[in-house]
Amino acid sequence: CVAVAGDSLAVVDGYVYCNGVKERNVPNKQYIYKVTDRKSGRDSEQMIRDSELASINTERYNMQKVGSDATVALIPHLVDGATASWSLDNFGPLWVPKRGATIPLNDETMALYGRCINVYEHRSVKRIEDENAAVRYLIDGKPATEYTFLMDYYFMMGDNRHESLDSRFWGFVPEDHIVGKAKYIWFSRDEATGDIRWDRIFTKIE
């Protein structure tokens, strides 16, 4: 979970910013790179972790992230407008819906949040365009110019940033889809040494 209800999220050059603050270093985060041997000219696509980058000889190999092109079906699935240029590595800014918060209803907000309103909050949504191309919305059959969210939502991203089908593709996770509670530490590794911290495994989260 990289952003919770009420947060503003952006991905810039592959790094997540939440409310303007850059994410902490995640050593196991990985991306697909196009690796070109400067000497032979041969290239290949490789999955490389952030922690492995420092050991690569950049004088011999040219490295280029593969996920920078806006060629995948990211939310909100628009073919024009500002969001059309969003990509795996450059995404947002995007506000995460919060219970009690109100948004105006228009084509842009409906493209971003319409699924939350219709699918998760079970409201009937209808878009009406008159002969003058003026657009209005009906919520549960009644004219509406704004909408107030009934639930909190969350934004999820996988550590495998170029191969994860996460919230960038299928959108926000509503609070009623979160089942269970974290109670025990299943696995723990020392961030500095990489050693397994056996004394923490299967202990209670406090």
Buried (B, 14 or more C-beta within 10 A) or exposed (E): EBBBBBBBBBBEEBBBBBEEEEEEEBBEBBBBBEBBEEEEEEBEEBEBBBBEEEEBEEEEBEBEBBBBEBEEEBBBEBEEEEBEEBBBBBBBEBBBBBEEBEBEBEBBBBBBBBBBBBEBBEBEBEEEEEEEEEEBBBBEEEEBEEBEBBBBBBBBBBBBBBEBEBBBEEBBBBBEEEEEEEEEBEEBBEEEEEEEBEEBEEEEEE
